[in-house]
């Protein structure tokens, strides 16, 4: 859970820095399991991966909120 939390925080800070520097590139962290490989790579190939959340991302976020 901590790896997911720290990686998400890192990418949020990175994206804030990019925005401040007026660089249009943005990054997104996804932790995927074999269950979501096909869906993720289909979205990636279609150029539609922005905002994709795997079952593992959802579970980790929910568990982190429950722990706070």
C-alpha positions in Angstrom: 0.0 0.0 0.0 2.8 2.4 0.8 4.5 1.9 -2.5 1.2 2.9 -4.2 0.8 5.9 -1.9 4.3 7.2 -2.4 4.3 6.7 -6.1 1.0 8.5 -6.5 2.3 11.4 -4.3 5.5 11.5 -6.4 3.6 11.8 -9.7 1.3 14.4 -8.2 4.3 16.5 -7.2 6.0 15.9 -10.6 2.8 17.0 -12.5 2.5 20.1 -10.3 6.1 21.0 -11.2 5.5 20.4 -14.9 2.4 22.6 -14.7 4.3 25.4 -13.0 7.0 25.1 -15.6 4.3 25.3 -18.3 5.3 21.9 -19.7 2.3 20.1 -21.2 3.5 16.6 -20.4 1.7 14.8 -17.6 2.3 11.5 -16.0 0.0 9.0 -14.4 0.8 6.1 -12.1 -1.0 2.8 -12.5 -0.4 -0.4 -10.6 -1.9 -3.2 -12.7 -2.2 -6.9 -12.1 -2.6 -9.6 -14.8 -6.4 -9.2 -14.5 -6.2 -5.7 -16.0 -3.3 -6.1 -18.5 -5.6 -6.4 -21.6 -7.8 -3.5 -20.6 -4.8 -1.3 -19.8 -2.9 -2.0 -23.0 -6.0 -1.6 -25.2 -6.6 1.8 -23.6 -2.9 2.6 -24.1 -2.9 1.6 -27.8 -6.1 3.6 -28.4 -4.5 6.7 -26.8 -7.2 6.6 -24.1 -5.3 5.7 -21.0 -5.7 9.1 -19.2 -7.6 8.5 -16.0 -7.4 4.7 -16.3 -7.7 3.0 -12.9 -7.1 -0.7 -12.5 -8.8 -2.8 -10.0 -5.6 -2.7 -7.9 -5.5 1.1 -8.1 -9.1 1.3 -6.8 -8.4 -1.3 -4.0 -5.2 0.5 -2.9 -6.9 3.9 -2.8 -9.9 2.5 -0.9 -7.6 0.7 1.6 -5.5 3.9 2.2 -8.7 5.9 2.9 -10.0 3.3 5.3 -6.7 3.4 7.1 -6.8 7.1 7.7 
